[in-house]
Amino acid sequence: MYVTIVRSPALFFATFLIAQWLQVSRSQALDLQAKSSVFCRPGGATYVELSLSVNSRSVHFQKQTSGMLQASVRVEWMFYQGDSLVKIDRYRLSSQPIDSGQYRDFSFLDLQRYTLPIGEYRILLSVVDWNDTSNFAAAEMKVDVSDWPQKPTFSDVILAERMEKSNGNGLLVRSGLEVVPRVTDYFSQPNDTMFFYAELYASDQLKDSIFLLKSTLVGSQGQPAPCCSRFVRMSPRQIHVLADAFPLREVPSGNYRLHLELRDAENKLLSEKFVDIQRLNSRIAPDYSKLEEPQTALSFVQSIRSEDLPLHVGSVRPLCTHTEQAYVDQLLSAAPSEQTRPMRTFLHHFWLQRDPNNPAGAWARFAREVEEVNQLFSTKIMKGFETERGRVYLQYGKPDSRTQVANEPSAYPYEIWWYYHYKGQRNIRFVFYNPDMITNDYELLHSEALGEPNNPQWRLMLFSRTTAFRDLDEQMNRGHYGSFLEQNFRNQ
């Protein structure tokens, strides 16, 4: 969700290294997403709209005099034409104050509009955690600011968190609608509605008295998503507003493209616009209990020994949707005499669904990953894929960076895993620790990934072997001699 933000001027702060568009530097931790959209107005008043979203999990909250907790960041936008800096804006962006016990899984959003002369611009963004200047991020984007078009042209498309009628005049209001922008193109549950907003310019340049405006959500193979098509007949106008929503509840997981088309009376394409999205929908999964066992002896599942089937079925659990996980648990709890046929059926259709062209190859590649995980993370009582580290490795892939610390003073043995990019999330980290200090079974202590345990007091728990803590609002350890935790956590 998004919460109210507070914006105030800030003093100058240094510009940091710039990464690729939406790619945060690997030595940084602050998690942000940003997006630019260009809109026109008659008379050449073209403006750039910049949306910024900061993940509350990646910034530090500080207790205020009121007793509430609040996070803030310093924001700097710089606009370049070639090597010349033509505009700069700096300010402080703060989250809404929250209670100490409130769950901090939200983003705080900022939206700015800048009217710019015609030309191509390079926009540099720097964001620094107000309460921890070592926690920062940077991004770069390019925009093309054009004059009023001489032929029908779509604006950029805004994906929205929500969209509703409004009589207000705030930054979020346009064409009588309050449009709360959605910075990410990743739609997981419970995000079951895709709101979108766009404008069509200069259709009054058409000779025809009527034209067709079509919006469709199509899959990677070109197939329309269910209930996601609109056809609207319109008359020529200087500006047309396209504000709509598609239901995603029945849209399966996969990659999709929102396609906007303008066609004349003879169905000739006049203008079009694309926006790519990703959808994760764990509700839609095959009913494996009703599928028939593969009859061909050539199916790869026939090569798996019956006694090995439970291990193969259990190992795919990190890749499963919630529906599939429930069925896996049901299979593993069944009597051995009732497992063989349904397990073969499940594995066959599981890998066929993920790689229709080569399910045997997909299974073989994953089996090699499981073998590696078992070698790395197995304990005396568990296979590697059954451990927390094994589960994360199989679900998220091999980490881009892995720091192992076995003998840090006052701390339990720990590991920090860093993923630079995963399904629309950037710079997510996992912290594992070994509280028994004997086995090879490390527990997941903290993560910044969506849907994973997020523990604001993980630092204190990591050092609780020698230092007790009682303040439930306390997050940072008080410093330990010889500790390199913060360096390990920040610099990967």
N, C-alpha and C positions, 0 to 999 in steps of 0.2 A: 504494500500500500504506500501511498504518499502522504506526507504530513505537511502542515503549514511551515513555511520558512520565514526567516527574518533576514532582510538584506540591509546592510549598512556600509558606508564608505570605509575603506581601509587604507593604511599607509602603504607605500611602495614596498614590494618584496621581490626578491631575486627571481629571475626567470630560470627555469630548470631545463634539463635536456629534453628534447622533443622526440617522441616515438612516432610510429606510424599511426594513421587515423584509427582511433579506438583501440590501439595497442599500447598498454601502459608499460613503461620501462621495467625490465625484469628485476631491477634492484629496488623497485618501489612496491608499496603495499596498499596504498589507498585505492579503493575500488570505485571507479566512476565510469559512467557511460555518457556520451554526448552525441548530439545529432544536429545537423543544420538543415534548414528548409528555406527555399527562396520563393517569395510571393511578389506579384506585380500589382501596381495600381495605375489607372489611366493617368497619363501625364508624366510617366517615367519615375514615379516614386517607388522604386523597387526596394524591398527590404529583406534582410536575412534574419530568420528566427533561429535562435540557438537554445537548445534544451540541454540541461545538465542534470544528471541524477547521481547522487552520492549514497553508497550503501552504508547504512548505519553500523554494520558489523565491522567496517574497516576503519572507523575513526574512534577517537577517544572521547568519552563523555566526562565532563567535569562537574562536580557538585557546585551549585550556585548558592548564594546567600539565602535563598528561599528554601533550600533543601532539595530542590529539584535538580535533575541532571540534564545537561545540554551539551551538544557537540557543535563545533563551528569549523569552517574551512575558509581559507583565503582563496579567492578566485581572481584570475587575470586572463582577459581576452586581448590578443594583439592581432591586428589586421595588417597584412603586408601586401603590397603590390610590387612584385619583383623583390628587390632588397630594401625597399623603402617602407618604413613603418608609417601608416596613414591614420591609424586609430588605435586607442588603447582604453580599456576599462578595467578597473580594479575595485573589489568590494569584499566585504565579509558576508558569508552565507551561514546561517545558523539553523539548527533543527528546532522544532518545537520542544520546550521543556517537558520532561517525562518524569514519572515517579521512579524511584529506585528499583521497584519490583516489576516495572513494566518491561515486557519482552521487546528487545531491540532489533527486531527483524523488519525493518522498513527502509525506505529511501526518502531522502528529502530532495525536493525538486526545485530547480530554478529555470526561469524562462526569460530571455532577453530578446529584444528586437532592435536591429540597427539598420537605418536607412543609409545606403552606400551609393556612390556614383557608379556608373556603368564600368564594368571591368572584371578581370579575374583576380581573386583574392586567395591568399594563403592565411588561414586563421590558426594561431597557436594558442593553446589553452594550458594554463598551469594551475594546479590546485594543491594547497598545502593544509595539512591538519593544524588548526589553530592551537591545539593543546599538545602537539608533538610535531615539531617542524622537521623531524627526520622521516615523517610519514607523508609522502607527497606523490603526485602523479602528473603526467603531462600527455597531451594529445595534439594532433594536427589534422586539419581538414582543408579541403579546397572547395571554393564556390565560384560560380560564374553568374555575375549580376548583369542581366540583359535589359534592354529597353522593352517597352510595351510591344508584344508580338504583332506581326502583320498577318498572321494566319492562326487558325485555332491551335492552341497550345495548352497543355496541362501544367499546373504548378507542381511542385513537389507534393508528396502525399504525407500527411501526418497520421501515424498510428496513434490511437488514443486509449487511455485508461478508461475514460468515460466521456460521454458527450450528452448534453442536455440543454434545453432552452434556458435562456437567461436574459434579463433586462439590464444587467450590469454593464460596466464599461472597463473591466479589468483587462490585464494582459491575456488572460485565458479566454476572453470572450471575442468571438469573431462571427459576423453574419448572424447575430442573435443567438449564438450557441456558445456555451462554455465547453471548451475543448481542452481536456487535461492530457497533454502529450505523453505518449509511451515511448521511452527512449530505446528500449530493447525490442527486437523483432522476434523474441522467443516467447511462445505462448504455451505454458504448461497449466495443469489444473491448479486452482479453480478458475483460471482465465478462459472462460468458455464463450466469450464474445469478443470479436475483433471490430472495434470502432475505427473508422477511417474518415479523413477529411481531405478534400482537394478542391481546387478551383480550376475552371476551364475558361480561358481567355479568348476573346476575339472571334467567337463563333458568329458574330454579326457580319464577318467578312464573307460568310458563305452565301452562295447564290440561292441555295435551296431554302424553302420556308420551314423545313423540318429536318431533323437529323436524329440518329440513334446513339444514345450513350449507354455503353455496356460495361459492367464491372463483374469480374469473375475471379474466383479463387481456384487455381488449377494446381495439380500435383506435379511431381517431377517427370512423370510420363505423359503429361498433357491432359490428364483426366480431370474433369470438374469435381471439386469437393461437394459433398451433399449439401443442399440448401444454401449454396453460396454463389448465386448468379442473379444479376439484375439487368433488366432491359427497360430503358426509359426513353420515351420520345420527347424531344424538346424543340422549342423554337429558337432561332438565333438570338443571341444576347451578348452584350459586352462582357459580362462576367456571369458564369453559372457556378453555383455552389453545389458540390457533391459531398453530402454528409450521410453516411450509411453505416450499417453494422451487419456483420455476418455471424450466425451462430456456429460455434466450433465444437459443441458437445458431441456431435456425431462425426466429426472430422478425425480420422485416424492419425497416429503419429507419422511424421514425415516432413519433407521440405515442400513448401508451396510458394506460389507466386500470385500476388494480387495484380490483376491485369485490367487496366482501364483503357477503353477503346472509344473513339469517336468515329462514326461512319455516316456517310451521306445516304440519300434515298436509294441509291443504286448499290449500297453495301460496300462502297469504296472506303478504305481506311484513310482517315484524315489526320489522326493524331493518336498516340498511345503513351502509356506510362506503366512502369513495372515497380513492384516492391516485393522483395523476397522475405518470407517468414519461415519460422520453424515451429512445428506443433508437436507436443508430447501429450498423449492421451492414453493413460493406462487403463481406462474403462473398456476400451475396445480391444479385445484379444480373442483369439479362437477358443471355442469350447472344446478343449482337447479330449474331454471325456466322450465326445460324440464322433470323433474322427476315427477313421478306420486305420488299422495297422498297415504299414506299407508292405505290399506283397512281393515286390521284386527282391530277389536275392542280392541284387547289386547295390541296394541301398546301404549307405555307410553304417547305419545302425545295426545291420545284421552282423557286422564284424566285431561288435562290442560284446564281450562275454557277459553272460547274465549276472554273474557275481560283481561285475564292475559297473553295472548300470546305475546303482544308487550314487556312486561317486560322480559319474558324469552328469547325472540329473542335478545333484546338489551343487556341483561346481558352476552351473549356469545361473544360479539364483541371483548373483549380483547384477546380471543383465536383464532380469525379468521385470515386467510390470507388476503392479500390486496383484492383479488378477492371476498372473502366471505364478507369482510367488506362493499364493494360496494353494494353487493346484500342485506345485512342487512339494509343499509341505504335506499335502494330502497323500501324494504318491510315496513319500519317504516314510510316512507313518503306517502305510498299509502292510499287511502280512507279506513276507517274501514270496509266497506262492501266487500273490495277486499283483506283483510289481512288474514282471518282465514285459508283458505285452503293452500295457499302458505307458511304461517308461520308454520303450522303443518308439511308440507312436508319438509321444511328446517330443522326444529329441529330433525325430525326423521332421516334424512340422515346425518345431521351434527354429531350426536352422534353415529350413526351406523358406520360412517367412522372412528371415533376415538376409538371405542371399539366394533368391530363386534360381539364379543361373549356376551357382556352384555351392550348394549347401554342404557337400562333403568337404570342400576346401575351407569353408568358414569354420566348420567343426574342427578340422585338423589344425588350423592356425590357433584356434582358441585352446585346443588341447595342449599345444606347446606352451602357451601362456600359463595354463594351469600347472603344468610340470615345473615351470620356472618358479611360480609362486610357492609351490609345495617345497621346492628346494630352499627358498629364501626364508619362509615364515612358518614352517611346520613346527609343532611342539610334540612332546611325548604323548599327548592325548588328542591332538587335533591336526588335521591336514591344514596345509597353508591357506587354502581357499576358504577355510572355515574361520580363520582369524580376522580381526578387524583390518590389519594391514593387507591381508590377502584380498578381502572383499573390496577395499578401496582400489587396490591395484587392478583388479579385474574390471571393476565398474568404470573407473576413470582413466585407466591406462597407466603406463609407466610414468611416474612423475617427471616433470622437466628438471626438477632439482630435488635432491634428497640429502638432508644433513643428519648425520647420526652422532649422538653425543652420549657416551657411555659413562664418563667419569667426571661430570661437572660438580664442583663443590656444592653441597647442600641440596642438590636436585636429584630427583629420580632419573634413571636413564631415559632419554627421550629422542625422538626423531621429528623432524619438520619436513613435510613434503609440500612442494610448490607446483601448482599447475598454472601455466600462463594463460590458457584459454580452454574452456570446456562448456559447450552448448550455451553460448551467449553469456557465460560468466567469465570474468577475467581476474587473474591474480588471486586464485583461491588457494588457501593453505590448510593442511591437516597437521595437527600436533598429536603424536602418539607418545605414551609413556609407559614405563614398566614398574608399577608400584610394588610388585613382590621381589624385584631385583634378582630373580633366580631363573625363571623360565624365559622362553623366547616369545612369550605372548604379550605383546604391547597393546594396551587399550587406547581407543580413540578418546582423547581428552578434549579436543576443541577443533572446530572447523569453520571456515567462512563460506563453505558451499551451501547452496540452498537445499533445505531438507535434511541437513546434517546437524549433529549436536553443536550448538554454539554456547560456549561457556565463558562469560566475561571474567570469571575468576580463575581461569586455567593457569595463569602464572603462579598464583598463590598455591594452588593445589600441587603444582610441579615442585615447589620448594617446601611443601608441608612436611616433608621427611624430617626437617630440622626446625622449621619455623611455623608455629601455629598462627592462625588468623581467626578473628571473631567478627570483624566489621563486614556485614553482608554487602555494603556498597563499595568496599575496597576492591580494586582491580589490579593495581600494579604491585609487584613485590618491592620491598623496601631496599633492595640492593644487597647483593651477596658477593663477597670477595671471590675473585676468580671466575665470576660468571660471564659468559659470552652469549647469554640467551637472546638479548635484544639484537645483537649483531647477527646472530644466526637467523633470527626471525625476520629481520629487515633485508638482509643482503644475501640474495640467492644467485 
